[in-house]
Amino acid sequence: MRRRNLFSGWLLLCALAVQAIAGDVFWIANAPGVPQVTKFTITGVWVADDDSTITVNGKPNTVTYGAVSTSTSDVAAAIAAALNSNDTSTTTLDLISDETKNIGGQQITEFRDFTATASSGGLDLITNGVFSADSDWTKNSWTIGSGTANATTVSDDLEQTIVIVEGRSYELVFDLTRSAGSVTAKIGGTSGTSRSTANTFTETIVAGSGSLIEFTGVGFTGTLDNVVLKEGAVVTLTGTTDGRPFTATSSETTAGTGAIADATPTAASGPNHWTTATNWDTGVVPALGDDVYFTQGNIDCLYGLDDSGKDLNSFTREPGYTGKIGLPKLNTDHGKTYFEYRTTHLQIEPETGGDFFRIHGGARTNINTFAEAANVTIESGNVSLITTSGVITLTALGGTVECGNRGEDACVLGTVICGDPSGGAATVNISKSCTGAIDLTVYNGTAVVDVAMGGTETATVYGHLIVESGAQNIINVRKTGKLTYNGPGTLTTLNTYDTAWADFSKDTRAKTITNVNMWKGTRFSDPFGVTTRTNGIDAEDGGLQDVKIETVIGRTWSETGL
């Protein structure tokens, strides 16, 4: 008995755990906006004809450097200037020393997602560069006190062991006071410029094979302070719109050791991000088994859309939510149009075997169901569906549905219903990239098919079916339905019933129909004679006088010639 009670208790705990994990999750779009920050570190020695490139969405912005060697700070400044430029033509500019650059970055729409700034390198490699303690430095004849390193007629080294890489350039900054002699800085044994005046100095030194930073005095009397050593320089891209992500990459072509390294960006976040926890009423991003709801508000869900593998229980969009979900393939930002390079469709999968999507309303809802089969019901709104391998069973009672995203992304379809049998009209576009054994019924509205629907499948039409391409098996046109057949593909069997109309007048390419069966009261339009009817036309429940056949002017048919 005790074992049974323990087992029952374990089952109860499991059930409670599942309830705690899965549940109703509502979009509230409550996160503050944070801009993306991406940094590129410029290192090495840059010489004449070296070039650097920043690329966004396959579009490059290149700077080619001039006749003199430039420091990493100069290179960073030139890159930032080119990215921020609004110049409209290829030109030569005196950014640093007559570099050339390509079209100004701000002329490219995607580059307007950020502004560029140049600065000295990354983390300071020096310990106790402000000399706040008498430590960390090997002093030899130098002393440390009163917040400075001090020298009186010194002709040896103040030094510290640091982590540097031979051949890379480092930017060194230090303050110097001086009453006699000179000081020369060295990085890994490579000497910089001898200094014999009081000032704040900045110089770039290419590291030698050693591991020391040294300040070598020659009869030097004075003080040293505020020593900062950083590798290279940095170009920082800061998003111009809080929450909008961008992807920028770098490359270089150099004769010397010049290089650009990409750093992991600080990600953008904000009220338009699916993957930001504070945008959900539970404070947690939807997870396994959750039921997701968009019920109210108007804040778009545009970014962080790749959330595949979560296996949600359901996804519901209600008319009260008027925002957009997903990005358009052809986008417009900053007053210009471009092909969107970020993820355009919300990538989520359903749990196996259940109803999944119900969409009612909205100017845009883009969904990618990935590898899981999904049942999708659309009552209204503009919807784009894509998938990798999972078969979508689609019921479009209203709205406009794009399957396959204008032929650029795949969509696997099974049973497709277009329009509500009770009266609501829908538009379903089945693009060239769609696959699957598509069994289509058009009740009300229009379905446009640009692909073969399957070797053994049937299309039944009460509304309007437009075939743009692809071989088709059986098309039944019933009641007041209409078939507009524009494609050159072969149609195996055409059946027209009631007052249905099969129209072949909109496209002059030749097409073959193996079997044509017409019932009394139906219409067949081929005024240009583009169809070849392999087995003629069968008037099923009457004769030639009971059907309407429109053919080439001057051609006459007898009943036996049908």
Secondary structure, 3 states (H helix, E strand, C coil): CHHHHHHHHHHHHHHHHHHHHCCEEEECCCCCCECCEEEEEEECCECCCCEEEEEECCEEEEEECCCCCECHHHHHHHHHHHHHCCCCCCEECCCCCCCEECCCHHHCHHHHHEEEEEEECCCCCCCCCCCCCCCCCECCCCEEECCEEEEEEECCEEEEECCCCCCCEEEEEEEEEEEEEEEEEEECCEEEEEECCCEEEEEEEECCCCCEEEEEEEEEEEEEEEEEEEECEEEEEEECCCCCCCCCEEEEECCCCCEEEECCCECCECCCECCCHHHECCCCCCCCCCEEEECCECCCECECCECCCCCECEEEECCCECCCECCCCEEEECCEEEECCCCCCEECCECCCCEEEEEECCCCEEEECCCCCEEEEEEECEEEEECCCCCEEEEECCEEEEECCCCCCCEEEEEEEECCCCCCCEEEEECCCEECCCEEEECCEEEEECCCCCCCCEEEECCEEEECCCCEEEEEECCCCEEEECCCCCEEEEEECCCCEEECCCCCCCEEEEEEEECCCCEEECCCCCEEECCCEEECCCCHHHCEEECCCCCCCCHHHC
